[in-house]
Amino acid sequence: MALGSQFTNNTLLLAGAYATLGVLYLVVVPLFLYFWMNRRWHIMGKIERLGVYGLVFLFFPGLILFAPFLNLRLKGQGEV
C-alpha cells in the first residue's frame, strides 16, 4: 500500500515539474523577452542583440503564441 502512494506522489511531482517547466517555457520567458525587446530594441549593442536573437530562436513556440496579441509598433503612429 505504501508503494502505491509513493508512485502516485512521484507521478504528481513529475507532472507538476513538467507543468512548471512548460509554463516557464511557453508563457513566462517569452513575455519577459517581448518586454525586453520592446524596451531596448533601438539601444541594444551588438552582443546584446545577438543574445536576444538566440533567445528568440530558443523560445520561438512561446513567442508565436503571444504574437497575435501584442502590438510592438512605435508610439505616435496612429491616426493624424
C-alpha positions in Angstrom: 0.0 0.0 0.0 2.9 2.4 0.7 4.4 1.6 -2.6 1.2 2.7 -4.5 1.0 6.0 -2.6 4.7 6.7 -3.3 4.1 6.0 -7.0 1.2 8.5 -7.0 3.3 11.1 -5.2 6.2 10.7 -7.7 3.8 10.9 -10.6 2.2 14.0 -9.2 5.6 15.6 -8.6 6.7 14.7 -12.1 3.5 16.1 -13.6 4.0 19.3 -11.6 7.6 19.7 -12.7 6.5 19.3 -16.4 3.7 21.8 -15.9 6.0 24.3 -14.2 8.7 24.0 -17.0 6.0 24.2 -19.6 4.6 27.4 -18.2 8.1 28.9 -17.9 8.9 27.9 -21.5 5.7 28.9 -23.1 4.5 31.9 -21.0 6.9 33.5 -18.6 10.2 33.7 -20.5 8.5 34.7 -23.9 6.5 37.5 -22.2 9.7 38.8 -20.5 11.5 38.5 -23.8 8.8 40.6 -25.6 9.0 43.2 -22.8 12.8 43.3 -23.0 12.8 43.7 -26.8 10.1 46.4 -26.8 12.1 48.5 -24.3 15.6 48.1 -25.6 15.3 47.5 -29.4 16.8 50.8 -30.5 19.6 51.0 -27.9 20.9 47.4 -27.9 24.5 46.7 -28.5 25.8 44.0 -30.9 26.4 41.4 -28.2 23.0 42.0 -26.5 21.2 41.8 -29.9 23.0 38.5 -30.7 21.8 37.1 -27.3 18.3 38.3 -27.9 18.3 36.6 -31.3 19.4 33.4 -29.7 16.7 33.6 -27.1 14.1 34.3 -29.8 15.3 31.1 -31.6 15.2 29.1 -28.3 11.7 30.3 -27.1 10.1 30.6 -30.6 7.0 28.5 -29.7 6.0 30.7 -26.8 6.7 33.8 -28.8 4.4 32.6 -31.6 1.6 32.0 -29.0 1.6 35.7 -28.0 2.4 37.3 -31.3 -1.2 37.9 -32.3 -2.0 39.7 -29.1 1.0 42.1 -28.8 1.4 45.4 -30.5 5.0 46.4 -30.8 4.6 49.4 -33.1 6.2 52.7 -32.1 4.1 55.2 -30.2 2.8 58.0 -32.3 2.0 56.0 -35.4 -1.8 56.4 -35.1 -4.4 58.5 -36.9 -3.4 62.1 -37.6 
